[in-house]
Amino acid sequence: MITKDTLVEDILRQYDVMAYFIKNGVSPFSCAGAYPESLGRLLEIKKVKDADAFIQGLNKYIVGQH
C-alpha cells in the first residue's frame, strides 16, 4: 500500500502508474529525474489540495491493474 511516506522513485520503479500521475496533473519528475522525495512531499510541492484523496485513488489504480 502506498502512503505519504513512500518514496516517489520506489512507486515508479514498482508500479506502472505514470498515467495516473499525469491524469491528475502531478508530474513525478524534477529536472534531475524522479523526485527523490516522499509522495507526501511531492504532493505538497505540487500543491495538491487533497493529498489523501490522491493517494487513495493511486492505491485503487494499482489494485485495478492486478
PDBQT receptor file of N, H, CA, C and O in Angstrom, charges set to zero:
ATOM      1  N   MET A   1       0.838  -1.182   0.000  1.00  0.00    +0.000 N 
ATOM      2  CA  MET A   1       0.000   0.000   0.000  1.00  0.00    +0.000 C 
ATOM      3  C   MET A   1       0.886   1.248   0.000  1.00  0.00    +0.000 C 
ATOM      4  O   MET A   1       1.857   1.336   0.752  1.00  0.00    +0.000 OA
ATOM      5  N   ILE A   2       0.538   2.196  -0.844  1.00  0.00    +0.000 N 
ATOM      6  H   ILE A   2      -0.251   2.125  -1.454  1.00  0.00    +0.000 HD
ATOM      7  CA  ILE A   2       1.257   3.448  -0.949  1.00  0.00    +0.000 C 
ATOM      8  C   ILE A   2       0.776   4.390   0.155  1.00  0.00    +0.000 C 
ATOM      9  O   ILE A   2      -0.424   4.490   0.410  1.00  0.00    +0.000 OA
ATOM     10  N   THR A   3       1.714   5.079   0.807  1.00  0.00    +0.000 N 
ATOM     11  H   THR A   3       2.689   4.998   0.599  1.00  0.00    +0.000 HD
ATOM     12  CA  THR A   3       1.385   6.069   1.828  1.00  0.00    +0.000 C 
ATOM     13  C   THR A   3       2.117   7.370   1.505  1.00  0.00    +0.000 C 
ATOM     14  O   THR A   3       2.871   7.444   0.535  1.00  0.00    +0.000 OA
ATOM     15  N   LYS A   4       1.888   8.385   2.320  1.00  0.00    +0.000 N 
ATOM     16  H   LYS A   4       1.275   8.325   3.108  1.00  0.00    +0.000 HD
ATOM     17  CA  LYS A   4       2.586   9.666   2.142  1.00  0.00    +0.000 C 
ATOM     18  C   LYS A   4       4.093   9.508   2.288  1.00  0.00    +0.000 C 
ATOM     19  O   LYS A   4       4.860  10.302   1.744  1.00  0.00    +0.000 OA
ATOM     20  N   ASP A   5       4.519   8.480   3.023  1.00  0.00    +0.000 N 
ATOM     21  H   ASP A   5       3.896   7.835   3.465  1.00  0.00    +0.000 HD
ATOM     22  CA  ASP A   5       5.943   8.270   3.286  1.00  0.00    +0.000 C 
ATOM     23  C   ASP A   5       6.653   7.459   2.210  1.00  0.00    +0.000 C 
ATOM     24  O   ASP A   5       7.880   7.362   2.227  1.00  0.00    +0.000 OA
ATOM     25  N   THR A   6       5.907   6.874   1.274  1.00  0.00    +0.000 N 
ATOM     26  H   THR A   6       4.910   6.953   1.261  1.00  0.00    +0.000 HD
ATOM     27  CA  THR A   6       6.515   6.073   0.215  1.00  0.00    +0.000 C 
ATOM     28  C   THR A   6       7.304   6.974  -0.725  1.00  0.00    +0.000 C 
ATOM     29  O   THR A   6       6.819   8.029  -1.135  1.00  0.00    +0.000 OA
ATOM     30  N   LEU A   7       8.512   6.559  -1.063  1.00  0.00    +0.000 N 
ATOM     31  H   LEU A   7       8.905   5.702  -0.731  1.00  0.00    +0.000 HD
ATOM     32  CA  LEU A   7       9.343   7.351  -1.961  1.00  0.00    +0.000 C 
ATOM     33  C   LEU A   7       8.804   7.289  -3.388  1.00  0.00    +0.000 C 
ATOM     34  O   LEU A   7       8.419   6.224  -3.871  1.00  0.00    +0.000 OA
ATOM     35  N   VAL A   8       8.782   8.439  -4.054  1.00  0.00    +0.000 N 
ATOM     36  H   VAL A   8       9.094   9.304  -3.662  1.00  0.00    +0.000 HD
ATOM     37  CA  VAL A   8       8.268   8.516  -5.417  1.00  0.00    +0.000 C 
ATOM     38  C   VAL A   8       9.044   7.580  -6.338  1.00  0.00    +0.000 C 
ATOM     39  O   VAL A   8       8.451   6.900  -7.175  1.00  0.00    +0.000 OA
ATOM     40  N   GLU A   9      10.357   7.543  -6.189  1.00  0.00    +0.000 N 
ATOM     41  H   GLU A   9      10.839   8.096  -5.509  1.00  0.00    +0.000 HD
ATOM     42  CA  GLU A   9      11.173   6.659  -7.030  1.00  0.00    +0.000 C 
ATOM     43  C   GLU A   9      10.753   5.197  -6.874  1.00  0.00    +0.000 C 
ATOM     44  O   GLU A   9      10.699   4.458  -7.857  1.00  0.00    +0.000 OA
ATOM     45  N   ASP A  10      10.458   4.783  -5.650  1.00  0.00    +0.000 N 
ATOM     46  H   ASP A  10      10.502   5.384  -4.852  1.00  0.00    +0.000 HD
ATOM     47  CA  ASP A  10      10.041   3.402  -5.408  1.00  0.00    +0.000 C 
ATOM     48  C   ASP A  10       8.695   3.111  -6.076  1.00  0.00    +0.000 C 
ATOM     49  O   ASP A  10       8.500   2.033  -6.638  1.00  0.00    +0.000 OA
ATOM     50  N   ILE A  11       7.771   4.068  -6.014  1.00  0.00    +0.000 N 
ATOM     51  H   ILE A  11       7.930   4.944  -5.558  1.00  0.00    +0.000 HD
ATOM     52  CA  ILE A  11       6.461   3.884  -6.643  1.00  0.00    +0.000 C 
ATOM     53  C   ILE A  11       6.635   3.682  -8.147  1.00  0.00    +0.000 C 
ATOM     54  O   ILE A  11       6.060   2.763  -8.731  1.00  0.00    +0.000 OA
ATOM     55  N   LEU A  12       7.436   4.554  -8.766  1.00  0.00    +0.000 N 
ATOM     56  H   LEU A  12       7.902   5.301  -8.292  1.00  0.00    +0.000 HD
ATOM     57  CA  LEU A  12       7.617   4.475 -10.217  1.00  0.00    +0.000 C 
ATOM     58  C   LEU A  12       8.364   3.207 -10.628  1.00  0.00    +0.000 C 
ATOM     59  O   LEU A  12       8.142   2.680 -11.718  1.00  0.00    +0.000 OA
ATOM     60  N   ARG A  13       9.234   2.726  -9.775  1.00  0.00    +0.000 N 
ATOM     61  H   ARG A  13       9.415   3.154  -8.889  1.00  0.00    +0.000 HD
ATOM     62  CA  ARG A  13      10.003   1.525 -10.081  1.00  0.00    +0.000 C 
ATOM     63  C   ARG A  13       9.125   0.271  -9.969  1.00  0.00    +0.000 C 
ATOM     64  O   ARG A  13       9.298  -0.680 -10.731  1.00  0.00    +0.000 OA
ATOM     65  N   GLN A  14       8.195   0.275  -9.029  1.00  0.00    +0.000 N 
ATOM     66  H   GLN A  14       8.055   1.048  -8.411  1.00  0.00    +0.000 HD
ATOM     67  CA  GLN A  14       7.418  -0.936  -8.746  1.00  0.00    +0.000 C 
ATOM     68  C   GLN A  14       6.084  -1.025  -9.494  1.00  0.00    +0.000 C 
ATOM     69  O   GLN A  14       5.561  -2.118  -9.713  1.00  0.00    +0.000 OA
ATOM     70  N   TYR A  15       5.541   0.128  -9.881  1.00  0.00    +0.000 N 
ATOM     71  H   TYR A  15       5.966   1.015  -9.703  1.00  0.00    +0.000 HD
ATOM     72  CA  TYR A  15       4.195   0.121 -10.455  1.00  0.00    +0.000 C 
ATOM     73  C   TYR A  15       4.149   0.956 -11.736  1.00  0.00    +0.000 C 
ATOM     74  O   TYR A  15       4.925   1.895 -11.912  1.00  0.00    +0.000 OA
ATOM     75  N   ASP A  16       3.230   0.596 -12.618  1.00  0.00    +0.000 N 
ATOM     76  H   ASP A  16       2.600  -0.167 -12.476  1.00  0.00    +0.000 HD
ATOM     77  CA  ASP A  16       3.013   1.335 -13.856  1.00  0.00    +0.000 C 
ATOM     78  C   ASP A  16       1.923   2.375 -13.594  1.00  0.00    +0.000 C 
ATOM     79  O   ASP A  16       0.755   2.164 -13.921  1.00  0.00    +0.000 OA
ATOM     80  N   VAL A  17       2.323   3.502 -12.999  1.00  0.00    +0.000 N 
ATOM     81  H   VAL A  17       3.271   3.674 -12.733  1.00  0.00    +0.000 HD
ATOM     82  CA  VAL A  17       1.354   4.497 -12.539  1.00  0.00    +0.000 C 
ATOM     83  C   VAL A  17       1.527   5.875 -13.179  1.00  0.00    +0.000 C 
ATOM     84  O   VAL A  17       0.874   6.834 -12.767  1.00  0.00    +0.000 OA
ATOM     85  N   MET A  18       2.389   5.979 -14.168  1.00  0.00    +0.000 N 
ATOM     86  H   MET A  18       2.920   5.199 -14.502  1.00  0.00    +0.000 HD
ATOM     87  CA  MET A  18       2.629   7.278 -14.782  1.00  0.00    +0.000 C 
ATOM     88  C   MET A  18       1.329   7.898 -15.288  1.00  0.00    +0.000 C 
ATOM     89  O   MET A  18       1.118   9.099 -15.117  1.00  0.00    +0.000 OA
ATOM     90  N   ALA A  19       0.464   7.115 -15.898  1.00  0.00    +0.000 N 
ATOM     91  H   ALA A  19       0.635   6.139 -16.037  1.00  0.00    +0.000 HD
ATOM     92  CA  ALA A  19      -0.799   7.634 -16.429  1.00  0.00    +0.000 C 
ATOM     93  C   ALA A  19      -1.647   8.244 -15.317  1.00  0.00    +0.000 C 
ATOM     94  O   ALA A  19      -2.289   9.275 -15.521  1.00  0.00    +0.000 OA
ATOM     95  N   TYR A  20      -1.654   7.616 -14.146  1.00  0.00    +0.000 N 
ATOM     96  H   TYR A  20      -1.132   6.779 -13.980  1.00  0.00    +0.000 HD
ATOM     97  CA  TYR A  20      -2.432   8.150 -13.019  1.00  0.00    +0.000 C 
ATOM     98  C   TYR A  20      -1.894   9.512 -12.593  1.00  0.00    +0.000 C 
ATOM     99  O   TYR A  20      -2.665  10.448 -12.385  1.00  0.00    +0.000 OA
ATOM    100  N   PHE A  21      -0.580   9.621 -12.465  1.00  0.00    +0.000 N 
ATOM    101  H   PHE A  21       0.046   8.860 -12.634  1.00  0.00    +0.000 HD
ATOM    102  CA  PHE A  21       0.031  10.889 -12.073  1.00  0.00    +0.000 C 
ATOM    103  C   PHE A  21      -0.324  11.986 -13.084  1.00  0.00    +0.000 C 
ATOM    104  O   PHE A  21      -0.772  13.066 -12.700  1.00  0.00    +0.000 OA
ATOM    105  N   ILE A  22      -0.124  11.708 -14.362  1.00  0.00    +0.000 N 
ATOM    106  H   ILE A  22       0.240  10.831 -14.675  1.00  0.00    +0.000 HD
ATOM    107  CA  ILE A  22      -0.358  12.704 -15.411  1.00  0.00    +0.000 C 
ATOM    108  C   ILE A  22      -1.842  13.080 -15.474  1.00  0.00    +0.000 C 
ATOM    109  O   ILE A  22      -2.182  14.258 -15.582  1.00  0.00    +0.000 OA
ATOM    110  N   LYS A  23      -2.716  12.081 -15.406  1.00  0.00    +0.000 N 
ATOM    111  H   LYS A  23      -2.440  11.124 -15.318  1.00  0.00    +0.000 HD
ATOM    112  CA  LYS A  23      -4.165  12.324 -15.446  1.00  0.00    +0.000 C 
ATOM    113  C   LYS A  23      -4.597  13.258 -14.319  1.00  0.00    +0.000 C 
ATOM    114  O   LYS A  23      -5.550  14.022 -14.470  1.00  0.00    +0.000 OA
ATOM    115  N   ASN A  24      -3.898  13.193 -13.199  1.00  0.00    +0.000 N 
ATOM    116  H   ASN A  24      -3.124  12.572 -13.077  1.00  0.00    +0.000 HD
ATOM    117  CA  ASN A  24      -4.241  14.006 -12.034  1.00  0.00    +0.000 C 
ATOM    118  C   ASN A  24      -3.384  15.271 -11.919  1.00  0.00    +0.000 C 
ATOM    119  O   ASN A  24      -3.388  15.940 -10.886  1.00  0.00    +0.000 OA
ATOM    120  N   GLY A  25      -2.653  15.589 -12.987  1.00  0.00    +0.000 N 
ATOM    121  H   GLY A  25      -2.650  15.045 -13.826  1.00  0.00    +0.000 HD
ATOM    122  CA  GLY A  25      -1.919  16.841 -13.047  1.00  0.00    +0.000 C 
ATOM    123  C   GLY A  25      -0.689  16.922 -12.169  1.00  0.00    +0.000 C 
ATOM    124  O   GLY A  25      -0.269  18.012 -11.781  1.00  0.00    +0.000 OA
ATOM    125  N   VAL A  26      -0.102  15.762 -11.849  1.00  0.00    +0.000 N 
ATOM    126  H   VAL A  26      -0.443  14.876 -12.164  1.00  0.00    +0.000 HD
ATOM    127  CA  VAL A  26       1.090  15.731 -10.994  1.00  0.00    +0.000 C 
ATOM    128  C   VAL A  26       2.220  15.048 -11.755  1.00  0.00    +0.000 C 
ATOM    129  O   VAL A  26       2.167  13.847 -12.018  1.00  0.00    +0.000 OA
ATOM    130  N   SER A  27       3.233  15.820 -12.101  1.00  0.00    +0.000 N 
ATOM    131  H   SER A  27       3.276  16.796 -11.887  1.00  0.00    +0.000 HD
ATOM    132  CA  SER A  27       4.408  15.221 -12.728  1.00  0.00    +0.000 C 
ATOM    133  C   SER A  27       5.332  14.712 -11.628  1.00  0.00    +0.000 C 
ATOM    134  O   SER A  27       5.724  15.481 -10.751  1.00  0.00    +0.000 OA
ATOM    135  N   PRO A  28       5.689  13.422 -11.660  1.00  0.00    +0.000 N 
ATOM    136  CA  PRO A  28       6.563  12.874 -10.630  1.00  0.00    +0.000 C 
ATOM    137  C   PRO A  28       8.041  13.113 -10.925  1.00  0.00    +0.000 C 
ATOM    138  O   PRO A  28       8.904  12.465 -10.333  1.00  0.00    +0.000 OA
ATOM    139  N   PHE A  29       8.338  14.040 -11.837  1.00  0.00    +0.000 N 
ATOM    140  H   PHE A  29       7.637  14.566 -12.318  1.00  0.00    +0.000 HD
ATOM    141  CA  PHE A  29       9.720  14.282 -12.225  1.00  0.00    +0.000 C 
ATOM    142  C   PHE A  29      10.139  15.708 -11.933  1.00  0.00    +0.000 C 
ATOM    143  O   PHE A  29       9.339  16.641 -11.998  1.00  0.00    +0.000 OA
ATOM    144  N   SER A  30      11.411  15.850 -11.610  1.00  0.00    +0.000 N 
ATOM    145  H   SER A  30      12.061  15.092 -11.557  1.00  0.00    +0.000 HD
ATOM    146  CA  SER A  30      12.042  17.154 -11.492  1.00  0.00    +0.000 C 
ATOM    147  C   SER A  30      13.081  17.225 -12.597  1.00  0.00    +0.000 C 
ATOM    148  O   SER A  30      13.172  16.308 -13.413  1.00  0.00    +0.000 OA
ATOM    149  N   CYS A  31      13.848  18.269 -12.638  1.00  0.00    +0.000 N 
ATOM    150  H   CYS A  31      13.774  19.014 -11.975  1.00  0.00    +0.000 HD
ATOM    151  CA  CYS A  31      14.910  18.389 -13.650  1.00  0.00    +0.000 C 
ATOM    152  C   CYS A  31      15.913  17.239 -13.550  1.00  0.00    +0.000 C 
ATOM    153  O   CYS A  31      16.502  16.834 -14.553  1.00  0.00    +0.000 OA
ATOM    154  N   ALA A  32      16.100  16.719 -12.350  1.00  0.00    +0.000 N 
ATOM    155  H   ALA A  32      15.621  17.048 -11.536  1.00  0.00    +0.000 HD
ATOM    156  CA  ALA A  32      17.102  15.678 -12.117  1.00  0.00    +0.000 C 
ATOM    157  C   ALA A  32      16.542  14.268 -12.291  1.00  0.00    +0.000 C 
ATOM    158  O   ALA A  32      17.269  13.291 -12.108  1.00  0.00    +0.000 OA
ATOM    159  N   GLY A  33      15.270  14.150 -12.640  1.00  0.00    +0.000 N 
ATOM    160  H   GLY A  33      14.680  14.943 -12.789  1.00  0.00    +0.000 HD
ATOM    161  CA  GLY A  33      14.672  12.826 -12.781  1.00  0.00    +0.000 C 
ATOM    162  C   GLY A  33      13.526  12.667 -11.799  1.00  0.00    +0.000 C 
ATOM    163  O   GLY A  33      12.894  13.651 -11.414  1.00  0.00    +0.000 OA
ATOM    164  N   ALA A  34      13.251  11.422 -11.388  1.00  0.00    +0.000 N 
ATOM    165  H   ALA A  34      13.765  10.622 -11.701  1.00  0.00    +0.000 HD
ATOM    166  CA  ALA A  34      12.162  11.170 -10.447  1.00  0.00    +0.000 C 
ATOM    167  C   ALA A  34      12.455  11.884  -9.126  1.00  0.00    +0.000 C 
ATOM    168  O   ALA A  34      13.603  11.954  -8.689  1.00  0.00    +0.000 OA
ATOM    169  N   TYR A  35      11.419  12.404  -8.508  1.00  0.00    +0.000 N 
ATOM    170  H   TYR A  35      10.486  12.347  -8.863  1.00  0.00    +0.000 HD
ATOM    171  CA  TYR A  35      11.588  13.108  -7.244  1.00  0.00    +0.000 C 
ATOM    172  C   TYR A  35      12.215  12.181  -6.206  1.00  0.00    +0.000 C 
ATOM    173  O   TYR A  35      11.722  11.078  -5.971  1.00  0.00    +0.000 OA
ATOM    174  N   PRO A  36      13.296  12.633  -5.592  1.00  0.00    +0.000 N 
ATOM    175  CA  PRO A  36      13.903  11.836  -4.508  1.00  0.00    +0.000 C 
ATOM    176  C   PRO A  36      13.236  12.175  -3.182  1.00  0.00    +0.000 C 
ATOM    177  O   PRO A  36      13.903  12.363  -2.165  1.00  0.00    +0.000 OA
ATOM    178  N   GLU A  37      11.932  12.247  -3.208  1.00  0.00    +0.000 N 
ATOM    179  H   GLU A  37      11.390  12.094  -4.034  1.00  0.00    +0.000 HD
ATOM    180  CA  GLU A  37      11.150  12.669  -2.058  1.00  0.00    +0.000 C 
ATOM    181  C   GLU A  37      10.053  11.643  -1.789  1.00  0.00    +0.000 C 
ATOM    182  O   GLU A  37       9.807  10.735  -2.583  1.00  0.00    +0.000 OA
ATOM    183  N   SER A  38       9.407  11.820  -0.643  1.00  0.00    +0.000 N 
ATOM    184  H   SER A  38       9.607  12.557   0.002  1.00  0.00    +0.000 HD
ATOM    185  CA  SER A  38       8.233  11.014  -0.351  1.00  0.00    +0.000 C 
ATOM    186  C   SER A  38       7.070  11.521  -1.199  1.00  0.00    +0.000 C 
ATOM    187  O   SER A  38       7.087  12.654  -1.681  1.00  0.00    +0.000 OA
ATOM    188  N   LEU A  39       6.075  10.681  -1.372  1.00  0.00    +0.000 N 
ATOM    189  H   LEU A  39       6.061   9.761  -0.980  1.00  0.00    +0.000 HD
ATOM    190  CA  LEU A  39       4.896  11.073  -2.132  1.00  0.00    +0.000 C 
ATOM    191  C   LEU A  39       4.201  12.250  -1.456  1.00  0.00    +0.000 C 
ATOM    192  O   LEU A  39       3.730  13.167  -2.129  1.00  0.00    +0.000 OA
ATOM    193  N   GLY A  40       4.139  12.226  -0.145  1.00  0.00    +0.000 N 
ATOM    194  H   GLY A  40       4.522  11.482   0.401  1.00  0.00    +0.000 HD
ATOM    195  CA  GLY A  40       3.519  13.338   0.579  1.00  0.00    +0.000 C 
ATOM    196  C   GLY A  40       4.204  14.661   0.289  1.00  0.00    +0.000 C 
ATOM    197  O   GLY A  40       3.536  15.673   0.078  1.00  0.00    +0.000 OA
ATOM    198  N   ARG A  41       5.518  14.662   0.276  1.00  0.00    +0.000 N 
ATOM    199  H   ARG A  41       6.061  13.840   0.448  1.00  0.00    +0.000 HD
ATOM    200  CA  ARG A  41       6.273  15.888  -0.014  1.00  0.00    +0.000 C 
ATOM    201  C   ARG A  41       6.058  16.336  -1.457  1.00  0.00    +0.000 C 
ATOM    202  O   ARG A  41       5.897  17.529  -1.717  1.00  0.00    +0.000 OA
ATOM    203  N   LEU A  42       6.053  15.391  -2.397  1.00  0.00    +0.000 N 
ATOM    204  H   LEU A  42       6.184  14.423  -2.185  1.00  0.00    +0.000 HD
ATOM    205  CA  LEU A  42       5.794  15.724  -3.794  1.00  0.00    +0.000 C 
ATOM    206  C   LEU A  42       4.437  16.402  -3.933  1.00  0.00    +0.000 C 
ATOM    207  O   LEU A  42       4.312  17.399  -4.643  1.00  0.00    +0.000 OA
ATOM    208  N   LEU A  43       3.423  15.869  -3.261  1.00  0.00    +0.000 N 
ATOM    209  H   LEU A  43       3.525  15.058  -2.683  1.00  0.00    +0.000 HD
ATOM    210  CA  LEU A  43       2.081  16.430  -3.361  1.00  0.00    +0.000 C 
ATOM    211  C   LEU A  43       2.024  17.823  -2.734  1.00  0.00    +0.000 C 
ATOM    212  O   LEU A  43       1.265  18.679  -3.189  1.00  0.00    +0.000 OA
ATOM    213  N   GLU A  44       2.827  18.055  -1.687  1.00  0.00    +0.000 N 
ATOM    214  H   GLU A  44       3.444  17.360  -1.316  1.00  0.00    +0.000 HD
ATOM    215  CA  GLU A  44       2.938  19.406  -1.115  1.00  0.00    +0.000 C 
ATOM    216  C   GLU A  44       3.564  20.355  -2.131  1.00  0.00    +0.000 C 
ATOM    217  O   GLU A  44       3.055  21.453  -2.357  1.00  0.00    +0.000 OA
ATOM    218  N   ILE A  45       4.657  19.937  -2.734  1.00  0.00    +0.000 N 
ATOM    219  H   ILE A  45       5.072  19.045  -2.550  1.00  0.00    +0.000 HD
ATOM    220  CA  ILE A  45       5.374  20.763  -3.714  1.00  0.00    +0.000 C 
ATOM    221  C   ILE A  45       4.454  21.116  -4.884  1.00  0.00    +0.000 C 
ATOM    222  O   ILE A  45       4.456  22.249  -5.367  1.00  0.00    +0.000 OA
ATOM    223  N   LYS A  46       3.674  20.139  -5.332  1.00  0.00    +0.000 N 
ATOM    224  H   LYS A  46       3.672  19.219  -4.940  1.00  0.00    +0.000 HD
ATOM    225  CA  LYS A  46       2.787  20.333  -6.480  1.00  0.00    +0.000 C 
ATOM    226  C   LYS A  46       1.460  20.985  -6.089  1.00  0.00    +0.000 C 
ATOM    227  O   LYS A  46       0.589  21.197  -6.933  1.00  0.00    +0.000 OA
ATOM    228  N   LYS A  47       1.318  21.299  -4.801  1.00  0.00    +0.000 N 
ATOM    229  H   LYS A  47       2.025  21.126  -4.116  1.00  0.00    +0.000 HD
ATOM    230  CA  LYS A  47       0.124  21.979  -4.282  1.00  0.00    +0.000 C 
ATOM    231  C   LYS A  47      -1.181  21.215  -4.547  1.00  0.00    +0.000 C 
ATOM    232  O   LYS A  47      -2.200  21.798  -4.919  1.00  0.00    +0.000 OA
ATOM    233  N   VAL A  48      -1.117  19.905  -4.346  1.00  0.00    +0.000 N 
ATOM    234  H   VAL A  48      -0.289  19.431  -4.044  1.00  0.00    +0.000 HD
ATOM    235  CA  VAL A  48      -2.311  19.066  -4.469  1.00  0.00    +0.000 C 
ATOM    236  C   VAL A  48      -3.183  19.336  -3.232  1.00  0.00    +0.000 C 
ATOM    237  O   VAL A  48      -2.731  19.174  -2.099  1.00  0.00    +0.000 OA
ATOM    238  N   LYS A  49      -4.422  19.744  -3.462  1.00  0.00    +0.000 N 
ATOM    239  H   LYS A  49      -4.789  19.876  -4.383  1.00  0.00    +0.000 HD
ATOM    240  CA  LYS A  49      -5.297  20.160  -2.360  1.00  0.00    +0.000 C 
ATOM    241  C   LYS A  49      -5.695  19.017  -1.445  1.00  0.00    +0.000 C 
ATOM    242  O   LYS A  49      -5.764  19.195  -0.229  1.00  0.00    +0.000 OA
ATOM    243  N   ASP A  50      -5.958  17.845  -2.011  1.00  0.00    +0.000 N 
ATOM    244  H   ASP A  50      -5.902  17.701  -2.999  1.00  0.00    +0.000 HD
ATOM    245  CA  ASP A  50      -6.386  16.704  -1.202  1.00  0.00    +0.000 C 
ATOM    246  C   ASP A  50      -5.434  15.524  -1.435  1.00  0.00    +0.000 C 
ATOM    247  O   ASP A  50      -5.700  14.630  -2.239  1.00  0.00    +0.000 OA
ATOM    248  N   ALA A  51      -4.328  15.558  -0.709  1.00  0.00    +0.000 N 
ATOM    249  H   ALA A  51      -4.112  16.284  -0.056  1.00  0.00    +0.000 HD
ATOM    250  CA  ALA A  51      -3.300  14.523  -0.861  1.00  0.00    +0.000 C 
ATOM    251  C   ALA A  51      -3.852  13.148  -0.514  1.00  0.00    +0.000 C 
ATOM    252  O   ALA A  51      -3.512  12.160  -1.164  1.00  0.00    +0.000 OA
ATOM    253  N   ASP A  52      -4.696  13.080   0.501  1.00  0.00    +0.000 N 
ATOM    254  H   ASP A  52      -4.972  13.883   1.029  1.00  0.00    +0.000 HD
ATOM    255  CA  ASP A  52      -5.247  11.787   0.910  1.00  0.00    +0.000 C 
ATOM    256  C   ASP A  52      -6.094  11.179  -0.205  1.00  0.00    +0.000 C 
ATOM    257  O   ASP A  52      -6.028   9.974  -0.446  1.00  0.00    +0.000 OA
ATOM    258  N   ALA A  53      -6.883  11.999  -0.883  1.00  0.00    +0.000 N 
ATOM    259  H   ALA A  53      -6.937  12.978  -0.687  1.00  0.00    +0.000 HD
ATOM    260  CA  ALA A  53      -7.706  11.500  -1.991  1.00  0.00    +0.000 C 
ATOM    261  C   ALA A  53      -6.819  11.042  -3.145  1.00  0.00    +0.000 C 
ATOM    262  O   ALA A  53      -7.104  10.025  -3.777  1.00  0.00    +0.000 OA
ATOM    263  N   PHE A  54      -5.745  11.783  -3.425  1.00  0.00    +0.000 N 
ATOM    264  H   PHE A  54      -5.514  12.610  -2.911  1.00  0.00    +0.000 HD
ATOM    265  CA  PHE A  54      -4.815  11.386  -4.483  1.00  0.00    +0.000 C 
ATOM    266  C   PHE A  54      -4.212  10.019  -4.160  1.00  0.00    +0.000 C 
ATOM    267  O   PHE A  54      -4.160   9.143  -5.024  1.00  0.00    +0.000 OA
ATOM    268  N   ILE A  55      -3.763   9.835  -2.935  1.00  0.00    +0.000 N 
ATOM    269  H   ILE A  55      -3.805  10.546  -2.233  1.00  0.00    +0.000 HD
ATOM    270  CA  ILE A  55      -3.123   8.575  -2.533  1.00  0.00    +0.000 C 
ATOM    271  C   ILE A  55      -4.134   7.430  -2.527  1.00  0.00    +0.000 C 
ATOM    272  O   ILE A  55      -3.813   6.318  -2.945  1.00  0.00    +0.000 OA
ATOM    273  N   GLN A  56      -5.341   7.693  -2.060  1.00  0.00    +0.000 N 
ATOM    274  H   GLN A  56      -5.602   8.597  -1.720  1.00  0.00    +0.000 HD
ATOM    275  CA  GLN A  56      -6.379   6.664  -2.079  1.00  0.00    +0.000 C 
ATOM    276  C   GLN A  56      -6.671   6.236  -3.518  1.00  0.00    +0.000 C 
ATOM    277  O   GLN A  56      -6.791   5.045  -3.805  1.00  0.00    +0.000 OA
ATOM    278  N   GLY A  57      -6.782   7.208  -4.411  1.00  0.00    +0.000 N 
ATOM    279  H   GLY A  57      -6.685   8.175  -4.178  1.00  0.00    +0.000 HD
ATOM    280  CA  GLY A  57      -7.015   6.902  -5.816  1.00  0.00    +0.000 C 
ATOM    281  C   GLY A  57      -5.864   6.141  -6.439  1.00  0.00    +0.000 C 
ATOM    282  O   GLY A  57      -6.075   5.243  -7.253  1.00  0.00    +0.000 OA
ATOM    283  N   LEU A  58      -4.649   6.496  -6.060  1.00  0.00    +0.000 N 
ATOM    284  H   LEU A  58      -4.478   7.226  -5.398  1.00  0.00    +0.000 HD
ATOM    285  CA  LEU A  58      -3.460   5.806  -6.568  1.00  0.00    +0.000 C 
ATOM    286  C   LEU A  58      -3.464   4.343  -6.145  1.00  0.00    +0.000 C 
ATOM    287  O   LEU A  58      -3.176   3.459  -6.951  1.00  0.00    +0.000 OA
ATOM    288  N   ASN A  59      -3.788   4.091  -4.891  1.00  0.00    +0.000 N 
ATOM    289  H   ASN A  59      -4.022   4.810  -4.236  1.00  0.00    +0.000 HD
ATOM    290  CA  ASN A  59      -3.858   2.704  -4.411  1.00  0.00    +0.000 C 
ATOM    291  C   ASN A  59      -4.948   1.911  -5.148  1.00  0.00    +0.000 C 
ATOM    292  O   ASN A  59      -4.743   0.742  -5.475  1.00  0.00    +0.000 OA
ATOM    293  N   LYS A  60      -6.092   2.532  -5.407  1.00  0.00    +0.000 N 
ATOM    294  H   LYS A  60      -6.259   3.482  -5.142  1.00  0.00    +0.000 HD
ATOM    295  CA  LYS A  60      -7.160   1.864  -6.168  1.00  0.00    +0.000 C 
ATOM    296  C   LYS A  60      -6.693   1.584  -7.587  1.00  0.00    +0.000 C 
ATOM    297  O   LYS A  60      -6.956   0.514  -8.135  1.00  0.00    +0.000 OA
ATOM    298  N   TYR A  61      -6.003   2.544  -8.177  1.00  0.00    +0.000 N 
ATOM    299  H   TYR A  61      -5.790   3.414  -7.731  1.00  0.00    +0.000 HD
ATOM    300  CA  TYR A  61      -5.476   2.378  -9.539  1.00  0.00    +0.000 C 
ATOM    301  C   TYR A  61      -4.537   1.181  -9.599  1.00  0.00    +0.000 C 
ATOM    302  O   TYR A  61      -4.618   0.375 -10.526  1.00  0.00    +0.000 OA
ATOM    303  N   ILE A  62      -3.650   1.059  -8.622  1.00  0.00    +0.000 N 
ATOM    304  H   ILE A  62      -3.584   1.714  -7.869  1.00  0.00    +0.000 HD
ATOM    305  CA  ILE A  62      -2.684  -0.047  -8.595  1.00  0.00    +0.000 C 
ATOM    306  C   ILE A  62      -3.413  -1.380  -8.447  1.00  0.00    +0.000 C 
ATOM    307  O   ILE A  62      -3.094  -2.342  -9.146  1.00  0.00    +0.000 OA
ATOM    308  N   VAL A  63      -4.388  -1.444  -7.543  1.00  0.00    +0.000 N 
ATOM    309  H   VAL A  63      -4.647  -0.663  -6.975  1.00  0.00    +0.000 HD
ATOM    310  CA  VAL A  63      -5.147  -2.677  -7.335  1.00  0.00    +0.000 C 
ATOM    311  C   VAL A  63      -5.879  -3.066  -8.620  1.00  0.00    +0.000 C 
ATOM    312  O   VAL A  63      -5.960  -4.248  -8.954  1.00  0.00    +0.000 OA
ATOM    313  N   GLY A  64      -6.408  -2.082  -9.336  1.00  0.00    +0.000 N 
ATOM    314  H   GLY A  64      -6.341  -1.122  -9.065  1.00  0.00    +0.000 HD
ATOM    315  CA  GLY A  64      -7.124  -2.340 -10.570  1.00  0.00    +0.000 C 
ATOM    316  C   GLY A  64      -6.254  -2.901 -11.684  1.00  0.00    +0.000 C 
ATOM    317  O   GLY A  64      -6.760  -3.507 -12.629  1.00  0.00    +0.000 OA
ATOM    318  N   GLN A  65      -4.947  -2.701 -11.575  1.00  0.00    +0.000 N 
ATOM    319  H   GLN A  65      -4.536  -2.209 -10.807  1.00  0.00    +0.000 HD
ATOM    320  CA  GLN A  65      -4.020  -3.218 -12.585  1.00  0.00    +0.000 C 
ATOM    321  C   GLN A  65      -3.708  -4.690 -12.376  1.00  0.00    +0.000 C 
ATOM    322  O   GLN A  65      -3.244  -5.362 -13.297  1.00  0.00    +0.000 OA
ATOM    323  N   HIS A  66      -3.956  -5.197 -11.182  1.00  0.00    +0.000 N 
ATOM    324  H   HIS A  66      -4.333  -4.652 -10.434  1.00  0.00    +0.000 HD
ATOM    325  CA  HIS A  66      -3.571  -6.576 -10.865  1.00  0.00    +0.000 C 
ATOM    326  C   HIS A  66      -4.751  -7.479 -10.723  1.00  0.00    +0.000 C 
ATOM    327  O   HIS A  66      -4.589  -8.670 -10.457  1.00  0.00    +0.000 OA
TER     328      HIS A  66
